[in-house]
Amino acid sequence: MNSNGLVSGQGVSEITYIHIYECDQFSMGIFCFPAGRTFPLHDHPGMTVLSKLLYGSVYIKAYDWVRGETCSPRTNGLAGTAIDGIFNAPCEPSVLFPRSGGNIHSFTALTPCAILDVLSPPYSDDLGRPSTYFLDFPIPSLPGYAWLEEREVKLPCDLVVKGATYLGPPLDVPDDDLC
C-alpha cells in the first residue's frame, strides 16, 4: 500500500479490490491490477456504472446486447461492440447504462492500473442483479458484433480477486441522504 490508500500496481500479483462503501442505492470500490491480468467479460444487469481509470493503461472490450423483444436479462445472444480500445490515465470517466455504453465488459491491464467503480444499484442476487460472466465469439462476417454465451462455470477458475482494506479518508455518508 502507499500513503494515499491505493494498492500500488507494482506490489500486487493478483487483481485486488478495495471496498470503499456500499448501501442499497450504490457501491463504490477500486480495482487494482498488476500488468497482464484480465477481469473477464461480465455484465451489470439493470445497473448504471461510472468507471474512472486512476492510473496506468488498460485495454477495454465492451458490448451491448442487440435490442430484441425482451427486456429481461440475457445469457446468450448477439451483441454489438461498444468499446474496443486502450485507455491511458489521465482520461475521462466512462458511464455505462443498463442498455448502452458497454454494459458487458472486460478489462486487461497493460501496465499496473487502478479503476474506480461506482455501481448503482449494486449487484444483488436476491434482487435479480447477479454478476454473469460471458465468453465472446466474434462474427467475422459481421464486423463489430459477437455472439455472447454465459460461461457454464459462474466464476472463472482463473479469476482471483483479493480484498484489501480501504485506508483513505473516512467517509461521512448520512444514511438519510443517500441510502
C-alpha positions in Angstrom: 0.0 0.0 0.0 1.0 3.5 -0.4 0.1 6.6 1.6 -2.9 7.6 -0.4 -4.8 4.3 0.4 -4.4 2.7 -3.1 -2.6 -0.5 -3.7 0.4 0.1 -5.8 0.2 -1.9 -9.0 3.8 -2.8 -8.6 3.2 -4.5 -5.3 0.3 -6.8 -6.3 0.4 -10.1 -8.2 -3.4 -10.6 -8.3 -6.3 -8.3 -9.0 -7.1 -6.5 -5.7 -10.5 -4.9 -4.8 -10.6 -2.1 -2.2 -14.2 -1.9 -1.0 -14.9 1.8 -0.1 -18.7 1.9 0.6 -22.0 0.2 -0.1 -25.6 0.8 0.6 -28.9 -0.2 -1.1 -28.5 2.6 -3.7 -24.9 2.2 -4.8 -21.5 0.6 -4.2 -18.0 2.1 -4.6 -14.6 0.4 -4.8 -11.3 0.4 -6.6 -9.9 -2.5 -8.6 -6.1 -2.6 -8.7 -4.5 -4.6 -11.5 -1.0 -5.8 -12.0 0.2 -5.7 -15.6 -1.2 -8.5 -17.7 -4.2 -9.5 -15.6 -7.7 -9.7 -17.1 -11.0 -9.3 -15.4 -13.2 -11.4 -17.7 -16.3 -10.3 -19.7 -19.1 -9.7 -17.2 -22.4 -7.7 -17.1 -24.2 -5.2 -14.9 -27.9 -6.1 -15.1 -30.2 -3.1 -14.6 -27.2 -1.0 -13.3 -25.6 2.3 -14.2 -21.8 2.2 -13.7 -19.3 5.0 -13.5 -15.7 4.0 -14.0 -12.6 6.1 -13.8 -9.1 4.9 -14.7 -7.0 6.4 -11.9 -3.5 5.4 -13.1 -2.0 3.1 -15.7 -3.1 1.7 -19.0 -5.9 -0.7 -19.7 -7.5 -2.5 -22.7 -11.3 -2.5 -22.6 -13.6 -4.6 -24.7 -17.3 -3.9 -24.1 -20.6 -4.9 -25.7 -24.2 -4.0 -25.5 -27.0 -6.5 -26.4 -28.6 -6.0 -29.8 -32.1 -5.0 -28.8 -34.8 -7.5 -29.1 -38.3 -8.0 -27.9 -37.3 -8.9 -24.3 -36.3 -6.5 -21.6 -35.2 -9.3 -19.2 -31.5 -10.1 -18.6 -30.0 -12.3 -21.3 -27.5 -15.1 -21.0 -26.8 -15.7 -24.7 -27.2 -13.6 -27.8 -26.0 -11.2 -30.3 -24.1 -8.1 -29.0 -22.6 -5.1 -30.7 -19.2 -3.8 -29.8 -19.4 -0.6 -27.8 -15.7 -0.2 -26.8 -12.6 -1.9 -28.2 -9.6 0.1 -27.2 -6.7 1.1 -25.0 -7.2 3.8 -22.3 -4.3 5.6 -20.6 -4.6 7.7 -17.5 -5.5 10.5 -17.2 -8.7 10.1 -19.3 -12.3 10.9 -18.9 -14.5 8.7 -16.8 -16.9 6.4 -18.6 -20.6 5.8 -17.8 -22.4 2.7 -18.9 -26.1 2.3 -18.7 -28.3 -0.8 -18.4 -28.8 -0.9 -22.2 -25.9 1.1 -23.6 -22.3 2.3 -23.2 -20.7 -1.2 -22.9 -22.7 -2.8 -20.0 -20.9 -6.1 -20.7 -17.2 -5.5 -20.5 -13.7 -6.9 -19.7 -10.5 -5.2 -18.6 -6.9 -6.2 -19.3 -4.2 -4.3 -17.6 -1.4 -3.3 -20.0 0.5 -1.7 -17.1 -0.2 -1.7 -13.4 -3.5 0.3 -13.2 -6.4 1.1 -10.9 -10.1 1.6 -11.8 -12.6 3.3 -9.5 -16.1 1.7 -10.0 -19.4 3.2 -8.7 -22.4 0.9 -9.4 -26.0 2.0 -8.9 -27.7 0.0 -7.7 -25.1 -2.6 -6.5 -25.1 -6.3 -7.5 -27.7 -8.3 -5.7 -28.6 -11.9 -6.4 -31.8 -11.6 -4.3 -33.0 -8.6 -6.4 -32.2 -10.0 -9.8 -28.9 -8.3 -10.3 -26.3 -11.2 -10.3 -23.0 -10.9 -12.0 -22.8 -13.1 -15.1 -19.6 -14.0 -16.9 -19.5 -14.5 -20.7 -17.5 -15.9 -23.5 -17.5 -13.9 -26.7 -17.3 -15.3 -30.2 -16.6 -12.6 -32.8 -18.5 -13.0 -36.1 -16.1 -12.5 -39.0 -18.9 -11.9 -41.5 -20.4 -9.3 -39.2 -17.7 -6.9 -38.1 -18.5 -5.1 -34.8 -20.6 -7.9 -33.5 -20.1 -11.1 -31.4 -22.2 -13.9 -30.1 -22.0 -13.9 -26.3 -22.6 -17.0 -24.2 -22.9 -17.3 -20.4 -20.0 -19.3 -19.0 -21.1 -22.7 -17.7 -18.9 -22.1 -14.6 -20.3 -19.0 -13.0 -17.0 -17.6 -11.7 -14.0 -18.4 -14.0 -11.5 -20.6 -12.1 -8.6 -18.4 -13.2 -10.1 -15.3 -11.7 -8.5 -14.4 -8.4 -9.6 -11.1 -6.7 -8.1 -10.3 -3.4 -9.6 -7.9 -0.9 -7.8 -5.0 0.6 -8.7 -2.5 3.3 -9.6 1.0 2.3 -7.1 3.3 4.0 -8.3 6.6 2.6 -10.1 9.3 4.5 -13.2 8.2 6.3 -16.5 8.6 4.5 -19.2 10.6 6.3 -22.3 9.5 4.5 -25.5 10.0 6.4 -27.9 7.2 5.6 -30.8 9.5 5.2 -29.2 11.5 2.4 -28.1 8.8 0.0 -29.2 5.4 1.1 
